[in-house]
Amino acid sequence: MNYKITVVEDDPNIRDIVAAYLKKEGYDVTMVETAERAWDLAKTTPPDMWILDIMLPGMDGYELCKKIRQESEVPIIIISAKDDEVDKILGLELGGDDYLTKPFSPRELVARVKRLFKRSAPSSQDMHNPNQEPDEIELGGLELKLNDRRVFWQGEEIEITAKEFDILSIFMQNENRAFSRDQLLTRIWGDDYFGSDRAVDDLIKRLRKKMDGLPIETVWGYGYRMRSSNEDEQ
């Protein structure tokens, strides 16, 4: 598959280098200088992945990331000269899938692009195996359709992000099991995640706000688990 990547970067030198490395790997690359132009393109020719600089003229990369995530679950890599942990956490909490600090190696960027595409693509086994497990899970008023990545709470469909879906899937396939924050970080963000475990707390906070009464329980000093109604009755 010839993936399309849109790079939003106002530095022409970085644009040229990034474009050269990505095109060498066979990607179809579009380069834009401003978030406003990128948002216009998103409506007409949405890419398969975004690579966003933070410091842009006009609308910044954080705001663009937020707008993209409200409309799509397409992978987003943030690149920025800001290397403070709070900036990285903000980028991830707004919907970024990865955060790369300038200056960076173009080869590292390409490696992260490949990894994200691999994680987001459905496997051929999932697509062609007629004996695969059922794609629906139900627990205490919550229903997940795994193949379609749709969520229903008390019969009503709920709009959630990719990472919110991932954490719900983990809990529902392991009901009553407690997971530490570190375990959840590794499962959702990967082994090379560098940020704070606050990202997990933020996911849980957003899910509880979207679905009042969601049976995700805080295990104090450790992490979280999803309680089943059967255990509550015991």
N, C-alpha and C positions, 0 to 999 in steps of 0.2 A: 504494500500500500504506500502511495506517495503522500506522506503526511504534509499538511500545510502549517507553517509556523509564522506567526506575526511577531516581529520584534519591535518594541516601542522604546526608542533610545534617541536622545537628542545629540549625542556626541558622534560625529561622522566617522571618527577613527574606530570607535568601538563597533559601530554599525557595520563597517566594512569588514572588520576581522570576524565578527560573529557570523555575518552572512556567508563569508568565504568558507568557514569551517562547517556550517550547517549544510550549505549547498554541496560541499564535497561528500557529505554523507548521504546525499540524495534527497534531502528535504526541499520542498517548495517554500521559499522564504520571501516574505513581504516585510519591508522596512518602512517604518513611519516615525516621524519626529515628535509628534504631540499626542497626548491622550485623547484630545478632541477628535483628531483625525482617525485615531484607532477606533474610537467608539462608533464613528460613522461607518467604518469598514465592518465592524462587528455585526451591524444590522443587515448588511448586504452580502458580505463574503466572510462569514465566520471561519476562523482557522481551527485546526485540530489542537493547537497549543499556543499559549501566549508567553512571551518573555518580556517582562516589564521592568523598565528603570523606574526608580522612585522619584528622583529629582528631575521633574519635567517642567517646562514653561506652561503656565496655565494650570489645568487640572493635573494633580500629581498622580503617581502610580498607585498609591494607596486607594484613592477614590476610584480610579479606573478598575482596579482589582475588585473592589466592592461592587461596582456596577456590573462587571462581567459575571461575578459569582451569583448575583441575583437572577441572572437570566440563563446561566449555563454552568455545567459541571466540567467544562473543558479544563485540562491541566494548565496551571499557571506557575511559571518560575519568575521570582522577583530577583532582580540584580540591583545592587545599591552600594554606594560608598559608605552608607550608614552601617556600622558594625556593632552598635550597642545591642545588648540582648533585648531591650524593650522594643527596638525597631523591628527586630526579627520576629518577636512574638506578635507584634501588631500585624505584620505582613501575613503571617500564618493564620491569625485569628480572622482576618478579613477574607480569607479564602485561598491564599497562596498555598501551593503544594510543596514548594521548595524556595530557599532563599540563598542567594550566592553573593558574597561580599566582594566588591571591587578593591584592588585589582584581582582578577581571577584568570585561571588558565582556560583558554578556549576549549581545550581537550576535556577539562573537567565539566564544562557546560554541556558539551556534546554527550558525555557519559550520563549526566543527569537527565538530559532530554530523552535518551534511549531508555533509561530506567523508568521514567514516568510513562512513556508510551507503552512499555511492556506491562506495567502495573495496571494501566487503564484499559488495555485491550482484552476482550474476552478470549479465552483459550479455545482452540479448535475442538478440544474434548468436550467443553461445555456446549459448543454449538452443534456437535454432530452425534453425541452419545445419547441414544434413545432411552437408555436405562439409568440416566442420571437421577440424583435425588430430587424429590419435589422442590419446587422453587418458592413455596410459600411457608412461612412460619407464623404461628399465632401464639400469643401469650398475653393474658390479662387485658384484653381490649386492644392490643397492639398487633398489627399484621404487617409483615414484610413480604414483598414480592421480590425475591432475590435477583431473578434474571432481568426484570424491568427496573429494579432499584426504586420501587415505589413503597411508600409508607402510608398506612391507614391507622388512625387512632379513633376508637369508638365509632368506626364506620366512615369516618371522614378522612379524605386524603390530605396529607400534610406535606408541604414543601420543605425539604431539608437539603443540606449540602452533602457532598460526597463523604466527607469525614464523619458527619453526623450519622449517615447511613451505615458507615463501616462500624462505628462503635455500637450501634443498635444491633447489628448483625452478630457481632462478637458476643454481646450479652445474651441475646435470644437463643443462640446456639450453645450457650453454656449457662443455662439458667441456674440461679442460686450460687454460682461460683464467683468468688471475689477475685478481682484483678487489681494489682497494684497500678499506680499511675505510670510507673516505668514500663510495666508490661504492656499497657495500653498504648503508650507512646511508641514502643517498638513495633507493635502490630499495625498501627495506623500510619505512623510517619516513617517507619523503617529504622534499621540499625544505625544509620548515620545521622539521625536527628540530633540537632545541637542545642535546641532551645530549652525552655523551662517546662516543668510539668503543669504549669498554669494553663497550658493549651488544652489539657484534658479537662480541667475544671471548667474552662470556658465552654467546651462542647456540651458537658452535662448541664450547665446553667442554661444554655440556649435550648436544649431539648426539653428541659423541665418547663421553660417558659412557653414553648410551642404546644406542649401536651401536658396540661394540668393533671396531676395524679399519676404520671408515669412512674411505674414501680422500680425505678432505679434508686438504690439505697446507698448512702454514704457509709463506708466502712472506715470509721475514724482512725486517722493515723496510718492508713494503708491505701485505700482506693475506693472502688465501687463494685456493686453487683446488682443484678436484676432479680428481684424476688418473684417467685411464682406464687400464684394464689393458693396452690396446694400446700405449700410450706406454711403460709399464713394461717391455714385452717388447722394445722397440727398442734 
